[in-house]
Amino acid sequence: MKLMNKYGTPKIFLILLSIAMPLCFSIWQVLLNNFSIQEAGFTGKEIGILQNLREVPGFLAFTAVFILLVIKEQRFAVISLAILSIGVAITGFFPTEYGLYATTVLMSTGFHYLETIKQSLALQWLDKNTAPIFMGKLLAVGSLSSLVAYGLVWLLSLINISFTNTYLLGGSLGLIIVAILLLGFPLFPEKVAQHKKLILRKRYWLYYSLTFLSGARRQIFIVFAAFMMVEKFGYTVAEISILFIINHAANLYLAPLFGRLIQKLGEKKTLTIEYVGLIIVFTGYGIVESATAAAVLYIVDHLFFAMAIAIKTYFQKIADPADIASSAGVSFTINHIAAVVIPAIFGLIWLVNPSLVFYIGALIACLSLLTAQFVPNNPTQGNENIFSRNKQFSTRLEQ
């Protein structure tokens, strides 16, 4: 009982979620391109459709607020992890086009609800002054978990363990953590009662814009950068696993540093650095002809994700605390508006000219850079953007 009281804390709960989610999803992700090509015969068209379907649950993340009418957020997080784990576990049993579509939607439903609730709980439970640092640590924990997943996939691929058994193992590990979260933690009280209705506020428009553009950028990385590594440069499962291992090994060290960077420089400067870097990376994807150079770009691209913490901490600073749970679902829906459209449309563009996909990504990064300049140096409620001078202005805007 004393051990449970010592470790059964909100921060440990967040850490375990940060371990479980990447552990399951990373195994699914690192196998996807090889599994879809080798077992299901996918081309750019089918992978675009699959990724489009994968993002539909993210687009519907706003429905989380209605589920919270009957389920506590903490319990909802655990249920979502269970759905994610089951989806991963059964993926290998359905090596067909429509089978892979179905298991992907199941996995994605759990993943996106979990990501939504995890973000909400973190912003509610963490102190504003230290949130960037702890969220950086959570990213590092997630990277360590992903490292374990990628290393496991790499080892299993060397001894020719089947896709089916590898997926089954990944899902089973997630279900073990589900049991720990259910049995080892009490229900923590809400610090601030959360609104149980959809909330869209005019004064959050800049946050919504940054979130939308972030979703578009993320899709190009997740869908097409990884697909390029397999289709254009012929990377094997083992080689993709090693590449992902390098990504997360670097993130293990750098994510906490990025958290401290956000705390020191502020959200505006951090986002500016990120988007300038992304313009260079996406342009590089479009012209790269070397497998090694492509790998370097992929690693740098992945590292910039840690800087996206700045969007979350920016919102934490400007938001009414009671808005966080509802806004988490709304923001995920906004993030996935582009995600629902981009994979399928860009999959068709890919068939004509793969480089054009990445040049469009560079343009999106340019727009993100411009939008980030509207973030104030010291965002607070009443100072949500450079046009908001005081709380009275924001109140008038809200009305």
KEROTI-842531 format. One record per residue (C-alpha): residue number from 1; z, x, y. Coordinates in steps of 0.1 Angstrom, whole numbers. Example, Ala and Ser with C-alpha at 12.3 -4.5 7.8 and 13.67 -1.06 7.14 Angstrom:
  num     pz     px     py
    1     78    123    -45
    2     71    137    -11
This chain:
  num     pz     px     py
    1      0      0      0
    2      8     29     24
    3    -25     45     16
    4    -43     12     24
    5    -24      9     57
    6    -33     44     66
    7    -70     43     58
    8    -78      5     61
    9    -86      7     97
   10   -116     -5    118
   11   -130     30    122
   12   -128     37     85
   13   -145      4     78
   14   -174     14    102
   15   -176     48     85
   16   -180     32     51
   17   -207      9     64
   18   -223     40     79
   19   -222     56     44
   20   -234     26     24
   21   -263     14     45
   22   -283     47     47
   23   -274     56     11
   24   -292     24     -2
   25   -319     23     24
   26   -328     60     23
   27   -335     58    -15
   28   -357     28     -9
   29   -375     44     21
   30   -381     79      6
   31   -397     64    -25
   32   -417     36     -8
   33   -449     54      1
   34   -453     71    -33
   35   -442     40    -51
   36   -465     17    -32
   37   -495     40    -36
   38   -490     52    -72
   39   -476     20    -87
   40   -489     -8    -66
   41   -521      7    -54
   42   -514      2    -16
   43   -538     13     12
   44   -530     13     49
   45   -538    -24     50
   46   -511    -34     24
   47   -485    -10     37
   48   -490    -25     72
   49   -485    -60     58
   50   -454    -49     38
   51   -439    -33     69
   52   -447    -64     89
   53   -429    -85     63
   54   -400    -61     63
   55   -394    -66    100
   56   -395   -105     99
   57   -357   -106     90
   58   -351    -83    120
   59   -370   -107    142
   60   -348   -135    129
   61   -316   -115    135
   62   -306   -139    163
   63   -297   -164    135
   64   -266   -142    128
   65   -248   -160    156
   66   -251   -193    137
   67   -239   -178    105
   68   -208   -165    124
   69   -199   -202    130
   70   -187   -203     93
   71   -182   -166     84
   72   -161   -139    100
   73   -182   -110    113
   74   -164    -85     91
   75   -171   -105     60
   76   -206   -111     70
   77   -211    -74     72
   78   -200    -70     36
   79   -222    -99     23
   80   -252    -83     41
   81   -245    -50     24
   82   -245    -68     -9
   83   -279    -84     -2
   84   -293    -50      8
   85   -280    -33    -23
   86   -293    -60    -47
   87   -327    -58    -30
   88   -329    -21    -35
   89   -316    -23    -71
   90   -344    -46    -82
   91   -373    -31    -63
   92   -386     -9    -92
   93   -388    -39   -115
   94   -417    -54    -95
   95   -444    -28    -91
   96   -471    -52    -78
   97   -483    -61    -43
   98   -465    -95    -41
   99   -435    -82    -61
  100   -430    -54    -36
  101   -434    -78     -7
  102   -406   -101    -21
  103   -381    -74    -29
  104   -387    -58      5
  105   -379    -91     23
  106   -347    -94      3
  107   -336    -59     10
  108   -346    -62     47
  109   -326    -94     52
  110   -294    -76     41
  111   -303    -45     61
  112   -310    -62     94
  113   -281    -85     93
  114   -259    -56     84
  115   -273    -34    112
  116   -268    -63    137
  117   -232    -69    127
  118   -223    -32    125
  119   -235    -27    160
  120   -216    -57    172
  121   -184    -46    155
  122   -187    -10    168
  123   -192    -21    204
  124   -162    -44    201
  125   -138    -20    183
  126   -146     12    201
  127   -133     22    235
  128   -161     25    262
  129   -150     60    272
  130   -153     75    237
  131   -179     52    221
  132   -208     77    225
  133   -189    104    207
  134   -177     82    178
  135   -211     66    175
  136   -226    101    173
  137   -202    108    145
  138   -212     76    127
  139   -248     88    129
  140   -237    121    115
  141   -219    104     86
  142   -250     83     80
  143   -271    115     79
  144   -248    130     54
  145   -251     99     33
  146   -289    101     36
  147   -288    137     26
  148   -270    128     -6
  149   -296    101    -12
  150   -326    123     -6
  151   -311    151    -26
  152   -305    127    -55
  153   -341    114    -53
  154   -354    150    -53
  155   -333    160    -83
  156   -343    128   -102
  157   -379    133    -95
  158   -378    169   -109
  159   -366    155   -143
  160   -391    126   -141
  161   -366     98   -138
  162   -386     66   -132
  163   -389     47    -99
  164   -372     18   -115
  165   -341     37   -126
  166   -338     55    -92
  167   -340     22    -73
  168   -314      7    -96
  169   -290     36    -91
  170   -293     34    -53
  171   -285     -3    -53
  172   -256      1    -76
  173   -240     27    -54
  174   -242      2    -25
  175   -225    -25    -46
  176   -196     -1    -54
  177   -189      3    -17
  178   -191    -35    -13
  179   -162    -38    -37
  180   -142    -12    -18
  181   -147    -30     15
  182   -137    -64      1
  183   -106    -52    -17
  184    -94    -23      5
  185    -95    -38     40
  186    -77    -67     58
  187    -96    -89     82
  188    -91    -73    116
  189    -84    -96    146
  190   -110   -100    174
  191   -100    -82    206
  192   -121   -107    226
  193   -132   -141    212
  194   -170   -139    208
  195   -194   -166    219
  196   -209   -185    190
  197   -241   -194    207
  198   -273   -177    217
  199   -269   -159    250
  200   -298   -145    272
  201   -287   -133    306
  202   -310   -123    335
  203   -288    -94    344
  204   -294    -79    309
  205   -332    -78    315
  206   -333    -40    316
  207   -314    -37    283
  208   -338    -62    267
  209   -368    -42    280
  210   -355     -9    266
  211   -347    -25    233
  212   -382    -40    230
  213   -399     -7    237
  214   -376     11    213
  215   -386    -13    185
  216   -423     -5    191
  217   -417     32    190
  218   -395     30    159
  219   -422     11    140
  220   -448     38    146
  221   -424     64    133
  222   -412     45    103
  223   -445     31     91
  224   -473     54    101
  225   -457     89    106
  226   -443     88     70
  227   -475     73     56
  228   -496    101     73
  229   -475    127     55
  230   -485    112     21
  231   -520    100     28
  232   -534    127     50
  233   -514    157     38
  234   -507    148      2
  235   -469    151      3
  236   -452    144    -31
  237   -419    125    -36
  238   -401    159    -39
  239   -417    172     -7
  240   -410    140     12
  241   -374    142      0
  242   -371    178     12
  243   -385    167     46
  244   -360    139     49
  245   -332    163     39
  246   -341    186     67
  247   -342    157     91
  248   -307    145     82
  249   -292    180     79
  250   -302    187    115
  251   -289    152    125
  252   -256    160    108
  253   -250    187    133
  254   -269    174    164
  255   -259    137    164
  256   -223    143    175
  257   -237    167    202
  258   -261    140    214
  259   -231    117    216
  260   -213    142    239
  261   -245    147    258
  262   -247    110    266
  263   -211    111    277
  264   -217    141    300
  265   -252    133    314
  266   -251     96    313
  267   -276     71    297
  268   -304     75    323
  269   -308    112    320
  270   -305    111    282
  271   -332     85    278
  272   -354    104    302
  273   -352    135    279
  274   -359    114    248
  275   -390     97    262
  276   -405    129    276
  277   -401    144    241
  278   -416    114    224
  279   -448    116    246
  280   -453    151    234
  281   -445    142    197
  282   -468    112    195
  283   -497    131    212
  284   -491    159    186
  285   -493    134    157
  286   -528    124    170
  287   -542    159    170
  288   -523    176    142
  289   -543    191    113
  290   -517    213     97
  291   -492    199     71
  292   -466    223     84
  293   -471    213    121
  294   -470    176    111
  295   -436    183     94
  296   -422    199    125
  297   -433    169    146
  298   -418    145    121
  299   -384    164    122
  300   -383    165    160
  301   -393    128    162
  302   -364    118    139
  303   -339    138    159
  304   -347    118    190
  305   -334     86    173
  306   -299     99    179
  307   -304     97    217
  308   -311     60    213
  309   -273     56    212
  310   -276     56    250
  311   -292     21    250
  312   -262      8    231
  313   -236     24    252
  314   -255     13    283
  315   -252    -23    272
  316   -215    -18    263
  317   -209     -8    299
  318   -227    -37    315
  319   -219    -65    291
  320   -193    -92    292
  321   -171    -83    261
  322   -175   -119    248
  323   -213   -116    248
  324   -215    -87    223
  325   -218   -105    190
  326   -244   -129    202
  327   -263   -103    221
  328   -264    -80    191
  329   -285   -106    172
  330   -306   -114    203
  331   -313    -77    209
  332   -323    -71    173
  333   -348   -100    176
  334   -362    -85    208
  335   -364    -51    191
  336   -384    -67    163
  337   -409    -87    184
  338   -431    -57    184
  339   -421    -48    149
  340   -435    -81    135
  341   -469    -74    151
  342   -474    -37    151
  343   -475    -28    114
  344   -503    -52    105
  345   -524    -47    136
  346   -519    -10    136
  347   -526     -9     99
  348   -561    -21    107
  349   -564      4    135
  350   -554     30    110
  351   -583     22     88
  352   -607     29    117
  353   -589     59    135
  354   -554     70    125
  355   -550     92    156
  356   -554     61    178
  357   -522     47    164
  358   -503     77    177
  359   -520     78    211
  360   -509     42    216
  361   -474     54    207
  362   -476     80    234
  363   -485     52    259
  364   -455     32    248
  365   -433     63    253
  366   -447     66    288
  367   -438     30    295
  368   -403     36    281
  369   -399     66    304
  370   -408     45    334
  371   -384     17    324
  372   -355     41    319
  373   -357     51    355
  374   -342     17    364
  375   -310     25    346
  376   -283     33    372
  377   -264     66    370
  378   -231     47    365
  379   -239     14    348
  380   -211    -13    349
  381   -208    -50    351
  382   -224    -58    385
  383   -244    -25    385
  384   -267    -32    356
  385   -298    -16    371
  386   -308      2    403
  387   -315    -31    420
  388   -280    -44    414
  389   -256    -32    441
  390   -226    -52    433
  391   -211    -79    411
  392   -220   -106    436
  393   -257    -97    434
  394   -256   -100    396
  395   -238   -133    398
  396   -265   -147    421
  397   -292   -133    398
  398   -275   -150    368
  399   -275   -183    386
